[in-house]
Amino acid sequence: MFYQEINVNKRGEMIAFLKNHARYNTLHAWNQSTSYANCIKLLKLVKPDDVAEEIWWELFTLPQWHEVFSDLLEAFGTKHHWQWQAGINGRSGGYVLLYQGGIKPSGYLSYCTHCGQKNYQVVPEGQKGICGRCQARSRVNFTEPDMQVFTWSGRAIDQGETFQEWSNSQLRERVELIQDFDRLCDEIFTNYVKLCQAHRIVSRDILVPETIKVLEPVI
């Protein structure tokens, strides 16, 4: 659907592919910064005949789909060591974009083995620190530096690039990256369709705890 076969032995074909690929704003229109993108708006996608109308439109709002979606984006980032990442943008999250980023030390030095809360303080050797969240005496030091992912969300990628000065190997590397990005977008669509085909929407009543204020006699 999004993926295209490109002859990486033909310089002109590679340049045309990169220059003509769909793009979208990395932040807002006023930022005037764009990157490679694909539109995944349901209105723009072709619904298979065996998918019911109701689930086609409502699955996008359910947490089960967002979990699958997040896993796909994370897998792409992990594959590219977070130097390249996929994210969403648009008024309704209707575009998948390619972003640059990376990983760096988070600064956290210890964590709670009970609730997972992280802490910037070191636990003295031979001791277990007290967690600031759950108060359990289960805070221990990280054995390896804790890392966190960062994203340059406003950075343009190849915006206005002519590619004329790029070497063939540079072009080939970029084409293969964008093809992999396009494969991801195909996976997103494929997984969405599979979930639609294997499930139906049902309504269930759940009890939600609510905090209220009442009067209590002073004893």
Order of alpha helices (4+ residues) and beta strands (2+ residues): alpha-beta-beta-alpha-alpha-beta-beta-beta-beta-beta-beta-alpha
